[in-house]
């Protein structure tokens, strides 16, 4: 059974940094896109950043110039470096991977809390 396991969340003061990691336990063939989404209390899950197998990245406007997504195609990992964190970045962050066969995988989520 394939699992995505996130780590790196926690409590940080505004202006601080965190780095989220996501690793695959098991095997996923043909990953097309890896990404991070987040869900704040009372809100819908939203895209934070994605990276394609070719290295193209896309960011939500709210995190551009503060967050950076990266990953390794061989190791099937994905990371999210978050700088200049704001209280509105507080959410549960989820790792996601999609392959060319339209399979969609999600992690269990990691809490990020930014205090003002």
DSSP file (Angstrom, degrees, kcal/mol; ACC not computed):
  #  RESIDUE AA STRUCTURE BP1 BP2  ACC     N-H-->O    O-->H-N    N-H-->O    O-->H-N    TCO  KAPPA ALPHA  PHI   PSI    X-CA   Y-CA   Z-CA
    1    1 A X              0   0    0      0, 0.0     2,-0.3     0, 0.0    24,-0.0   0.000 360.0 360.0 360.0 133.7    0.0    0.0    0.0
    2    2 A X        -     0   0    0     24,-0.1     2,-0.4    25,-0.1    24,-0.2  -0.639 360.0-178.5 -85.2 136.6    1.3    3.4   -1.0
    3    3 A X  E     -A   25   0A   0     22,-2.3    22,-3.3    -2,-0.3     2,-0.5  -0.996  20.8-148.6-132.8 140.7    1.6    6.1    1.7
    4    4 A X  E     -Ab  24 107A   0    102,-0.5   104,-0.7    -2,-0.4     2,-0.6  -0.943  19.9-162.4-102.6 127.4    2.7    9.7    1.5
    5    5 A X  E     -A   23   0A   0     18,-2.7    18,-2.1    -2,-0.5     2,-0.2  -0.942   2.9-163.6-119.2 117.2    4.3   10.8    4.7
    6    6 A X  E     +A   22   0A   0     -2,-0.6     2,-0.3    16,-0.2    16,-0.2  -0.636  13.3 166.8 -95.1 154.7    4.7   14.5    5.5
    7    7 A X  E     +A   21   0A   0     14,-2.0    14,-2.7    -2,-0.2   103,-0.1  -0.968  41.2  69.2-154.2 166.2    6.9   16.0    8.2
    8    8 A X        +     0   0    0      1,-0.3    11,-0.4    -2,-0.3    14,-0.0   0.359  61.4 130.2 106.0  -5.6    8.3   19.4    9.2
    9    9 A X        +     0   0    0     12,-0.1     2,-0.3     9,-0.1    -1,-0.3  -0.196  24.8 117.0 -72.8 173.2    5.2   21.2   10.4
   10   10 A X  E     -e  112   0B   0    101,-1.0   103,-2.8   100,-0.1     2,-0.5  -0.988  61.6 -48.1 161.4-165.9    5.0   23.0   13.7
   11   11 A X  E     +e  113   0B   0     -2,-0.3     2,-0.3   101,-0.2   103,-0.2  -0.871  53.7 164.7-104.1 130.7    4.5   26.3   15.5
   12   12 A X  E     -e  114   0B   0    101,-2.5   103,-2.4    -2,-0.5     2,-0.1  -0.986  35.2-110.8-144.0 151.7    6.5   29.3   14.4
   13   13 A X  E >   -e  115   0B   0     -2,-0.3     3,-2.3   101,-0.2    72,-0.2  -0.471  51.6 -81.7 -78.8 154.9    6.4   33.0   14.9
   14   14 A X  T 3  S+     0   0    0    101,-2.4    72,-0.2     1,-0.3    -1,-0.1  -0.292 120.3  30.3 -54.7 136.8    5.4   35.3   12.1
   15   15 A X  T 3  S+     0   0    0     70,-3.0    69,-0.6     1,-0.3    -1,-0.3   0.256  99.3 115.1  93.6 -11.4    8.4   36.0    9.9
   16   16 A X    <   -     0   0    0     -3,-2.3    69,-2.3    69,-0.2     2,-0.3  -0.089  57.9-122.2 -83.6-174.6    9.9   32.6   10.6
   17   17 A X        -     0   0    0     66,-0.2     2,-0.3    67,-0.2    66,-0.2  -0.931  20.7-179.9-132.5 152.1   10.5   29.7    8.3
   18   18 A X  E     - C   0  82A   0     64,-2.1    64,-3.3    -2,-0.3     2,-0.5  -0.976  16.0-146.9-143.0 154.4    9.6   26.0    8.1
   19   19 A X  E     - C   0  81A   0    -11,-0.4     2,-0.3    -2,-0.3    62,-0.2  -0.972  13.4-157.3-126.5 117.9   10.5   23.3    5.6
   20   20 A X  E     - C   0  80A   0     60,-2.7    60,-2.2    -2,-0.5     2,-0.3  -0.700   8.0-164.5 -92.3 143.9    8.0   20.6    4.9
   21   21 A X  E     -AC   7  79A   0    -14,-2.7   -14,-2.0    -2,-0.3     2,-0.4  -0.945   7.3-169.4-126.6 149.6    9.0   17.2    3.5
   22   22 A X  E     -AC   6  78A   0     56,-1.4    56,-1.8    -2,-0.3     2,-0.3  -0.974   8.0-178.9-140.3 124.2    7.0   14.4    1.9
   23   23 A X  E     -AC   5  77A   0    -18,-2.1   -18,-2.7    -2,-0.4     2,-0.5  -0.892  24.7-122.7-122.0 154.0    8.3   11.0    1.1
   24   24 A X  E     -A    4   0A   0     52,-0.5     2,-0.7    51,-0.5   -20,-0.2  -0.825  13.2-159.4 -97.1 128.1    6.6    8.0   -0.5
   25   25 A X  E    S+A    3   0A   0    -22,-3.3   -22,-2.3    -2,-0.5     2,-0.3  -0.940  75.1   7.9-102.9 115.5    6.4    4.7    1.4
   26   26 A X  S    S-     0   0    0     -2,-0.7     2,-0.4   -24,-0.2   -24,-0.1  -0.869 106.5 -58.0 110.3-151.6    5.9    2.1   -1.3
   27   27 A X        -     0   0    0     -2,-0.3     2,-0.5     2,-0.0   -25,-0.1  -0.995  35.4-173.2-140.4 134.3    6.1    2.8   -5.0
   28   28 A X        -     0   0    0     -2,-0.4     3,-0.4    -4,-0.1     2,-0.3  -0.992  19.1-147.8-124.6 124.0    4.3    5.1   -7.4
   29   29 A X  S    S+     0   0    0     -2,-0.5    72,-0.3     1,-0.2    71,-0.2  -0.686  70.1   6.0 -92.1 142.5    5.1    4.8  -11.1
   30   30 A X  S    S-     0   0    0     -2,-0.3    70,-2.2     1,-0.2     2,-0.2   0.902  72.4-163.0  63.0  48.0    5.0    7.6  -13.5
   31   31 A X  E     +F   99   0B   0     -3,-0.4    68,-0.3    68,-0.2    -1,-0.2  -0.477  13.5 176.7 -66.2 129.9    4.6   10.6  -11.2
   32   32 A X  E     +     0   0B   0     66,-3.4    21,-1.9     1,-0.4     2,-0.4   0.800  63.7  15.2-100.8 -42.0    3.4   13.5  -13.3
   33   33 A X  E     -FG  98  52B   0     65,-2.0    65,-2.7    19,-0.2     2,-0.4  -0.999  56.7-170.1-140.2 138.7    2.9   16.2  -10.7
   34   34 A X  E     +FG  97  51B   0     17,-2.6    17,-3.2    -2,-0.4     2,-0.3  -0.965  26.1 148.7-123.0 145.5    3.8   16.7   -7.0
   35   35 A X  E     -FG  96  50B   0     61,-2.7    61,-2.5    -2,-0.4     2,-0.4  -0.971  39.9-114.2-163.8 177.2    2.5   19.4   -4.9
   36   36 A X  E     +FG  95  49B   0     13,-3.0    12,-2.7    -2,-0.3    13,-1.8  -0.983  25.1 179.0-125.8 136.6    1.3   20.9   -1.6
   37   37 A X  E     -FG  94  47B   0     57,-2.6    57,-3.2    -2,-0.4     2,-0.3  -0.861   9.8-156.1-126.3 163.3   -2.2   22.0   -0.7
   38   38 A X  E     -FG  93  46B   0      8,-2.6     8,-3.1    -2,-0.3     2,-0.4  -0.986   8.2-160.3-142.9 155.8   -3.5   23.4    2.5
   39   39 A X  E     -F   92   0B   0     53,-2.1    53,-2.2    -2,-0.3     2,-0.2  -0.951   8.3-162.0-139.3 116.9   -6.7   23.7    4.4
   40   40 A X    >   -     0   0    0      4,-0.4     3,-2.3    -2,-0.4    51,-0.1  -0.587  45.5 -75.2 -90.4 158.2   -7.4   26.3    7.1
   41   41 A X  T 3  S+     0   0    0      1,-0.3    -1,-0.1    -2,-0.2     3,-0.1  -0.284 119.0   6.5 -55.4 129.5  -10.3   25.8    9.6
   42   42 A X  T 3  S+     0   0    0      1,-0.3     2,-0.3    -3,-0.1    -1,-0.3   0.528 113.8  99.8  77.3   5.8  -13.6   26.6    8.0
   43   43 A X  S <  S-     0   0    0     -3,-2.3    -1,-0.3     1,-0.0     2,-0.1  -0.816  75.2-102.7-122.6 163.0  -12.1   26.9    4.5
   44   44 A X        -     0   0    0     -2,-0.3    -4,-0.4     1,-0.1     2,-0.2  -0.434  46.9 -91.7 -78.1 156.4  -11.8   24.7    1.4
   45   45 A X        -     0   0    0     -6,-0.2     2,-0.3    -2,-0.1    -6,-0.2  -0.469  51.4-166.9 -65.6 137.1   -8.5   23.0    0.6
   46   46 A X  E     -G   38   0B   0     -8,-3.1    -8,-2.6    -2,-0.2     2,-0.2  -0.933  24.0-102.9-131.5 153.3   -6.4   25.1   -1.7
   47   47 A X  E     +G   37   0B   0     -2,-0.3   -10,-0.2   -10,-0.2     3,-0.1  -0.511  31.8 174.3 -71.6 136.9   -3.4   24.7   -3.9
   48   48 A X  E     -     0   0B   0    -12,-2.7    12,-2.5     1,-0.4     2,-0.3   0.772  64.1 -27.3-103.4 -54.2   -0.2   26.1   -2.5
   49   49 A X  E     -GH  36  59B   0    -13,-1.8   -13,-3.0    10,-0.2    -1,-0.4  -0.972  53.0-165.3-162.5 147.9    2.4   24.9   -5.0
   50   50 A X  E     -GH  35  58B   0      8,-2.1     8,-2.1    -2,-0.3     2,-0.4  -0.959   3.5-161.4-134.6 156.7    3.0   22.2   -7.6
   51   51 A X  E     -GH  34  57B   0    -17,-3.2   -17,-2.6    -2,-0.3     6,-0.2  -0.994  14.7-141.9-137.8 131.1    6.0   21.0   -9.5
   52   52 A X  E >   -G   33   0B   0      4,-2.5     3,-1.8    -2,-0.4   -19,-0.2  -0.347  32.7-102.7 -85.0 170.0    5.8   18.8  -12.6
   53   53 A X  T 3  S+     0   0    0    -21,-1.9   -20,-0.1     1,-0.3    20,-0.1   0.757 124.7  56.2 -63.1 -22.8    8.1   16.0  -13.5
   54   54 A X  T 3  S-     0   0    0    -22,-0.3    -1,-0.3     2,-0.1   -21,-0.1   0.488 123.0-105.6 -87.2  -2.8    9.8   18.4  -15.9
   55   55 A X    <   +     0   0    0     -3,-1.8     2,-0.3     1,-0.3    -2,-0.1   0.463  68.6 146.5  96.3   2.2   10.4   20.9  -13.2
   56   56 A X        -     0   0    0     -5,-0.0    -4,-2.5     1,-0.0     2,-0.3  -0.568  31.9-156.9 -73.9 133.1    7.8   23.5  -14.0
   57   57 A X  E     -H   51   0B   0     -2,-0.3     2,-0.4    -6,-0.2    -6,-0.2  -0.837  14.0-170.3-114.9 150.5    6.4   25.1  -10.8
   58   58 A X  E     -H   50   0B   0     -8,-2.1    -8,-2.1    -2,-0.3     2,-0.3  -0.999   9.0-169.1-136.6 137.0    3.2   26.9  -10.1
   59   59 A X  E     -H   49   0B   0     -2,-0.4   -10,-0.2   -10,-0.2     2,-0.2  -0.928  28.2-110.1-126.5 149.5    2.4   28.9   -6.9
   60   60 A X    >>  -     0   0    0    -12,-2.5     3,-1.7    -2,-0.3     4,-1.0  -0.508  36.3-118.6 -66.5 146.5   -0.7   30.4   -5.4
   61   61 A X  T 34 S+     0   0    0      1,-0.3     3,-0.5     2,-0.2    -1,-0.1   0.848 111.4  63.0 -56.9 -34.2   -0.4   34.2   -5.5
   62   62 A X  T 34 S+     0   0    0      1,-0.2    -1,-0.3     3,-0.0   -14,-0.0   0.674 111.7  34.7 -69.1 -16.3   -0.5   34.4   -1.7
   63   63 A X  T X> S+     0   0    0     -3,-1.7     4,-2.3   -15,-0.2     3,-2.2   0.452  82.8 127.9-117.9  -3.3    2.8   32.5   -1.4
   64   64 A X  T 3< S+     0   0    0     -4,-1.0     4,-0.1    -3,-0.5    -3,-0.0  -0.255  80.5  14.0 -55.9 141.7    4.7   33.6   -4.4
   65   65 A X  T 34 S+     0   0    0      2,-0.4    -1,-0.3     1,-0.1     3,-0.1   0.405 125.9  61.9  72.2  -0.8    8.2   34.9   -3.5
   66   66 A X  T <4 S+     0   0    0     -3,-2.2    17,-1.9     1,-0.2     2,-0.3   0.664  98.2  48.9-117.7 -34.5    7.9   33.4    0.0
   67   67 A X  E  <  -D   82   0A   0     -4,-2.3     2,-0.4    15,-0.2    -2,-0.4  -0.775  60.2-165.2-110.1 152.6    7.6   29.7   -0.6
   68   68 A X  E     -D   81   0A   0     13,-2.3    13,-3.0    -2,-0.3     2,-0.4  -0.982   5.7-155.5-139.7 127.6    9.7   27.4   -2.8
   69   69 A X  E     +D   80   0A   0     -2,-0.4     2,-0.3    11,-0.2    11,-0.2  -0.791  21.4 161.3-100.8 142.8    8.7   23.9   -3.9
   70   70 A X  E     +D   79   0A   0      9,-1.8     9,-3.4    -2,-0.4     2,-0.3  -0.952   5.7 168.1-150.3 168.3   11.3   21.3   -4.9
   71   71 A X  E     -D   78   0A   0     -2,-0.3     2,-0.5     7,-0.3     7,-0.2  -0.989  31.8-112.2-171.8 174.8   11.5   17.6   -5.3
   72   72 A X  E  >> -D   77   0A   0      5,-1.5     4,-1.4    -2,-0.3     5,-1.3  -0.980  11.6-159.5-127.7 119.4   13.4   14.6   -6.6
   73   73 A X  T  45S+     0   0    0     -2,-0.5   -42,-0.2     2,-0.2    -1,-0.1   0.821  94.9  45.7 -67.8 -30.7   12.1   12.5   -9.4
   74   74 A X  T  45S+     0   0    0      1,-0.2    -1,-0.2     2,-0.0    -2,-0.0   0.926 119.6  37.6 -78.5 -45.8   14.2    9.5   -8.5
   75   75 A X  T  45S-     0   0    0      2,-0.1   -51,-0.5   -52,-0.0    -2,-0.2   0.596 101.3-132.6 -81.9 -10.6   13.5    9.5   -4.8
   76   76 A X  T  <5 +     0   0    0     -4,-1.4   -52,-0.5     1,-0.2     2,-0.3   0.945  57.2 139.5  55.8  50.3    9.8   10.6   -5.3
   77   77 A X  E   < -CD  23  72A   0     -5,-1.3    -5,-1.5   -54,-0.2     2,-0.3  -0.819  35.5-164.2-117.6 160.9   10.1   13.3   -2.7
   78   78 A X  E     -CD  22  71A   0    -56,-1.8   -56,-1.4    -2,-0.3     2,-0.3  -0.987   5.8-167.8-146.6 140.5    8.7   16.8   -2.5
   79   79 A X  E     -CD  21  70A   0     -9,-3.4    -9,-1.8    -2,-0.3     2,-0.4  -0.878  10.9-157.1-126.7 155.7    9.6   19.7   -0.3
   80   80 A X  E     -CD  20  69A   0    -60,-2.2   -60,-2.7    -2,-0.3     2,-0.6  -0.911   6.5-161.1-135.6 109.2    8.2   23.0    0.5
   81   81 A X  E     -CD  19  68A   0    -13,-3.0   -13,-2.3    -2,-0.4     2,-0.6  -0.804  12.9-165.8 -88.0 121.4   10.4   25.7    1.9
   82   82 A X  E     +CD  18  67A   0    -64,-3.3   -64,-2.1    -2,-0.6     2,-0.3  -0.940  10.9 174.2-116.4 117.2    8.3   28.4    3.6
   83   83 A X        +     0   0    0    -17,-1.9   -66,-0.2    -2,-0.6   -67,-0.2  -0.758  59.6  22.7-116.7 163.5    9.8   31.7    4.5
   84   84 A X  S    S-     0   0    0    -69,-0.6    -1,-0.2    -2,-0.3   -67,-0.2   0.900  84.6-159.8  48.6  48.7    8.4   34.9    5.9
   85   85 A X        -     0   0    0    -69,-2.3   -70,-3.0    -3,-0.2     2,-0.3  -0.250   7.4-158.3 -64.8 146.2    5.5   33.0    7.3
   86   86 A X    >   -     0   0    0    -72,-0.2     3,-2.3   -71,-0.1     4,-0.2  -0.848  31.5-110.2-121.3 156.8    2.3   34.9    8.1
   87   87 A X  G >  S+     0   0    0     -2,-0.3     3,-1.8     1,-0.3    27,-0.4   0.845 117.5  63.2 -55.4 -32.3   -0.5   34.0   10.5
   88   88 A X  G 3  S+     0   0    0      1,-0.3    -1,-0.3   -48,-0.0   -48,-0.0   0.567  88.8  69.5 -72.7  -5.3   -2.8   33.5    7.5
   89   89 A X  G <  S+     0   0    0     -3,-2.3    -1,-0.3    25,-0.0     2,-0.2   0.523  70.9 121.2 -83.2  -5.9   -0.5   30.6    6.4
   90   90 A X    <   +     0   0    0     -3,-1.8     2,-0.3    -4,-0.2    23,-0.2  -0.411  40.4 106.0 -61.2 124.7   -1.8   28.7    9.4
   91   91 A X  E    S- I   0 112B   0     21,-2.0    21,-2.8    -2,-0.2     2,-0.6  -0.970  76.1 -79.4-177.8 171.7   -3.4   25.5    8.0
   92   92 A X  E     -FI  39 111B   0    -53,-2.2   -53,-2.1    -2,-0.3     2,-0.5  -0.880  48.0-146.8 -89.6 126.5   -3.0   21.7    7.7
   93   93 A X  E     -FI  38 110B   0     17,-3.0    17,-2.0    -2,-0.6     2,-0.4  -0.831  12.4-162.2-101.9 130.8   -0.7   21.2    4.7
   94   94 A X  E     -F   37   0B   0    -57,-3.2   -57,-2.6    -2,-0.5     2,-0.3  -0.915  11.8-139.4-117.3 136.0   -1.1   18.1    2.5
   95   95 A X  E     -F   36   0B   0     -2,-0.4    12,-2.1   -59,-0.2     2,-0.4  -0.704  24.4-172.0 -86.8 143.2    1.3   16.5    0.1
   96   96 A X  E     -FJ  35 106B   0    -61,-2.5   -61,-2.7    -2,-0.3     2,-0.4  -0.998  11.5-176.2-138.9 141.4   -0.2   15.3   -3.2
   97   97 A X  E     -FJ  34 105B   0      8,-2.0     8,-2.9    -2,-0.4     2,-0.4  -0.999   3.3-171.6-137.3 137.5    1.2   13.2   -6.1
   98   98 A X  E     -FJ  33 104B   0    -65,-2.7   -66,-3.4    -2,-0.4   -65,-2.0  -0.976   8.6-155.8-126.7 139.7   -0.5   12.4   -9.3
   99   99 A X  E >   -F   31   0B   0      4,-1.9     3,-1.7    -2,-0.4   -68,-0.2  -0.576  35.6 -98.1-110.8 178.6    0.7   10.0  -11.9
  100  100 A X  T 3  S+     0   0    0    -70,-2.2   -70,-0.1     1,-0.3   -69,-0.1   0.618 119.8  62.8 -69.6 -11.7    0.2    9.6  -15.7
  101  101 A X  T 3  S-     0   0    0    -72,-0.3    -1,-0.3   -71,-0.2     3,-0.1   0.208 118.5-108.9 -97.6  14.5   -2.4    6.9  -15.0
  102  102 A X    <   +     0   0    0     -3,-1.7     2,-0.3     1,-0.3    -2,-0.1   0.654  67.9 149.3  67.7  19.5   -4.6    9.4  -13.2
  103  103 A X        -     0   0    0     -4,-0.0    -4,-1.9     2,-0.0     2,-0.5  -0.670  32.4-154.7 -80.6 141.8   -4.0    7.9   -9.7
  104  104 A X  E     -J   98   0B   0     -2,-0.3     2,-0.4    -6,-0.2    -6,-0.2  -0.973   9.2-169.3-125.7 123.3   -4.1   10.6   -7.0
  105  105 A X  E     -J   97   0B   0     -8,-2.9    -8,-2.0    -2,-0.5     2,-0.4  -0.922   1.8-171.0-120.1 139.4   -2.3   10.2   -3.7
  106  106 A X  E     -J   96   0B   0     -2,-0.4  -102,-0.5   -10,-0.2   -10,-0.2  -0.955  15.6-135.1-127.9 145.6   -2.6   12.3   -0.5
  107  107 A X  B     -b    4   0A   0    -12,-2.1  -102,-0.2    -2,-0.4     3,-0.1  -0.305  32.9-106.5 -83.5 178.7   -0.7   12.4    2.7
  108  108 A X        -     0   0    0   -104,-0.7  -103,-0.1     1,-0.2   -14,-0.1   0.610  63.4-111.7 -85.0 -12.1   -2.3   12.6    6.1
  109  109 A X        -     0   0    0    -14,-0.1     2,-0.4     1,-0.1   -15,-0.2   0.113  19.2-128.2  97.8 148.9   -1.4   16.3    6.6
  110  110 A X  E     - I   0  93B   0    -17,-2.0   -17,-3.0  -103,-0.1     2,-0.3  -1.000  24.4-120.9-134.8 134.5    0.9   18.2    8.8
  111  111 A X  E     - I   0  92B   0     -2,-0.4  -101,-1.0   -19,-0.2     2,-0.5  -0.557  23.1-171.5 -80.8 132.1   -0.2   21.2   10.9
  112  112 A X  E     -eI  10  91B   0    -21,-2.8   -21,-2.0    -2,-0.3     2,-0.5  -0.991   5.5-176.8-119.7 123.3    1.5   24.6   10.4
  113  113 A X  E     -e   11   0B   0   -103,-2.8  -101,-2.5    -2,-0.5     2,-0.6  -0.982   6.9-167.1-124.1 125.2    0.7   27.2   12.9
  114  114 A X  E     -e   12   0B   0     -2,-0.5     2,-0.3   -27,-0.4  -101,-0.2  -0.949  10.7-153.5-114.7 118.5    2.0   30.8   12.6
  115  115 A X  E      e   13   0B   0   -103,-2.4  -101,-2.4    -2,-0.6   -28,-0.1  -0.634 360.0 360.0 -91.7 148.6    1.7   33.0   15.7
  116  116 A X              0   0    0     -2,-0.3    -1,-0.1  -103,-0.2  -103,-0.1   0.445 360.0 360.0 -90.4 360.0    1.5   36.8   15.4
